[in-house]
Amino acid sequence: MVELLPLSDIEPQAVEHLLDAAFGTDRFGRTAYRIREGVDQVRALSFALIENGALVGTIQCWPVAHRAGDGTATSLVMVGPVAVRPDLQRGGHGRVLMAHMLAAAETKADAALMMIGDPEYYGRFFGFTADATAAWGLPGPYEPRRLLARAVNGHGLPTGAGMIGPR
Ligand SMILES: CC(C)(COP(=O)(O)OP(=O)(O)OC[C@H]1O[C@@H](n2cnc3c(N)ncnc32)[C@H](O)[C@@H]1OP(=O)(O)O)[C@@H](O)C(=O)NCCC(=O)NCCS
């Protein structure tokens, strides 16, 4: 049996253990962690996937913003990490987590979505592209082709130059 729960219902230590397994224990140096430094996850858009009572996947979202040189700030929601237990990857769990988050975002997201991820996955299945992000900057190294974004719930994307950081 598979169920989706708010991530806030899950023991934080179990979530950290799953993230270590999916991304490695050196994950904290990643640029994505700097983008959302110091902010709390968006509870309404962060979920756990439970299969037969065990935690098998998580998705987290974070309040971030695009800040232009003239001081204009545009809110965004950063999606990720999306993590599936390594022994269960490529079994559809990542798609279930993303689809559930996107359905919630259609009515609850207070800003458009951005993420660092593979366009071959997040573009192919979920409509994320790098079309709007060419002039964006991040507080650390990244591959421009993997800086993805998507409008949602009536919220559009800033396309001009700007730094992405915590909201
Ligand atoms: C990336 C991840 C979340 C995908 O979830 P998953 O449950 O393994 O994948 P799904 O079963 O939902 O999707 C399967 C399909 O997506 C494809 N796919 C999965 N990961 C992919 C990737 N990184 N790039 C391209 N395609 C990918 C598979 O080939 C498969 O395609 P097919 O149906 O044509 O065979 C999961 O593999 C994971 O946790 N990976 C490690 C952590 C990570 O890289 N997270 C993403 C960055 S935030």
PDBQT file of the ligand as one rigid body, heavy atoms in Angstrom, charges set to zero:
ROOT
HETATM    1  C1  LIG A 201      15.495  11.403  -9.779  1.00  0.00    +0.000 C 
HETATM    2  C2  LIG A 201      14.493  10.569  -8.959  1.00  0.00    +0.000 C 
HETATM    3  C3  LIG A 201      13.765  11.446  -7.979  1.00  0.00    +0.000 C 
HETATM    4  C4  LIG A 201      13.479   9.950  -9.966  1.00  0.00    +0.000 C 
HETATM    5  O1  LIG A 201      12.560   9.149  -9.280  1.00  0.00    +0.000 OA
HETATM    6  P1  LIG A 201      12.361   7.625  -9.706  1.00  0.00    +0.000 P 
HETATM    7  O2  LIG A 201      11.259   7.080  -8.881  1.00  0.00    +0.000 OA
HETATM    8  O3  LIG A 201      13.672   6.948  -9.645  1.00  0.00    +0.000 OA
HETATM    9  O4  LIG A 201      11.950   7.734 -11.246  1.00  0.00    +0.000 OA
HETATM   10  P2  LIG A 201      10.521   7.431 -11.886  1.00  0.00    +0.000 P 
HETATM   11  O5  LIG A 201      10.292   5.976 -11.767  1.00  0.00    +0.000 OA
HETATM   12  O6  LIG A 201       9.523   8.372 -11.357  1.00  0.00    +0.000 OA
HETATM   13  O7  LIG A 201      10.743   7.841 -13.418  1.00  0.00    +0.000 OA
HETATM   14  C5  LIG A 201      11.153   6.850 -14.285  1.00  0.00    +0.000 C 
HETATM   15  C6  LIG A 201      11.425   7.426 -15.651  1.00  0.00    +0.000 C 
HETATM   16  O8  LIG A 201      12.205   8.608 -15.546  1.00  0.00    +0.000 OA
HETATM   17  C7  LIG A 201      13.474   8.380 -16.092  1.00  0.00    +0.000 C 
HETATM   18  N1  LIG A 201      14.444   9.018 -15.222  1.00  0.00    +0.000 N 
HETATM   19  C8  LIG A 201      14.597   8.874 -13.892  1.00  0.00    +0.000 A 
HETATM   20  N2  LIG A 201      15.583   9.670 -13.436  1.00  0.00    +0.000 NA
HETATM   21  C9  LIG A 201      16.048  10.335 -14.511  1.00  0.00    +0.000 A 
HETATM   22  C10 LIG A 201      17.067  11.318 -14.701  1.00  0.00    +0.000 A 
HETATM   23  N3  LIG A 201      17.808  11.779 -13.678  1.00  0.00    +0.000 N 
HETATM   24  N4  LIG A 201      17.277  11.777 -15.956  1.00  0.00    +0.000 NA
HETATM   25  C11 LIG A 201      16.551  11.319 -16.981  1.00  0.00    +0.000 A 
HETATM   26  N5  LIG A 201      15.561  10.406 -16.881  1.00  0.00    +0.000 NA
HETATM   27  C12 LIG A 201      15.339   9.917 -15.651  1.00  0.00    +0.000 A 
HETATM   28  C13 LIG A 201      13.646   6.891 -16.153  1.00  0.00    +0.000 C 
HETATM   29  O9  LIG A 201      14.526   6.505 -17.174  1.00  0.00    +0.000 OA
HETATM   30  C14 LIG A 201      12.246   6.446 -16.440  1.00  0.00    +0.000 C 
HETATM   31  O10 LIG A 201      11.907   6.637 -17.802  1.00  0.00    +0.000 OA
HETATM   32  P3  LIG A 201      11.074   5.493 -18.575  1.00  0.00    +0.000 P 
HETATM   33  O11 LIG A 201       9.728   5.439 -17.871  1.00  0.00    +0.000 OA
HETATM   34  O12 LIG A 201      11.004   5.968 -19.977  1.00  0.00    +0.000 OA
HETATM   35  O13 LIG A 201      11.872   4.254 -18.369  1.00  0.00    +0.000 OA
HETATM   36  C15 LIG A 201      15.200   9.406  -8.198  1.00  0.00    +0.000 C 
HETATM   37  O14 LIG A 201      15.804   8.562  -9.130  1.00  0.00    +0.000 OA
HETATM   38  C16 LIG A 201      16.264   9.861  -7.191  1.00  0.00    +0.000 C 
HETATM   39  O15 LIG A 201      15.964  10.021  -6.016  1.00  0.00    +0.000 OA
HETATM   40  N6  LIG A 201      17.515  10.004  -7.643  1.00  0.00    +0.000 N 
HETATM   41  C17 LIG A 201      18.614  10.413  -6.769  1.00  0.00    +0.000 C 
HETATM   42  C18 LIG A 201      18.455  11.804  -6.274  1.00  0.00    +0.000 C 
HETATM   43  C19 LIG A 201      18.257  12.801  -7.379  1.00  0.00    +0.000 C 
HETATM   44  O16 LIG A 201      19.052  12.892  -8.320  1.00  0.00    +0.000 OA
HETATM   45  N7  LIG A 201      17.171  13.624  -7.280  1.00  0.00    +0.000 N 
HETATM   46  C20 LIG A 201      16.815  14.635  -8.271  1.00  0.00    +0.000 C 
HETATM   47  C21 LIG A 201      17.427  15.964  -8.042  1.00  0.00    +0.000 C 
HETATM   48  S1  LIG A 201      16.413  17.010  -7.032  1.00  0.00    +0.000 SA
ENDROOT
TORSDOF 0
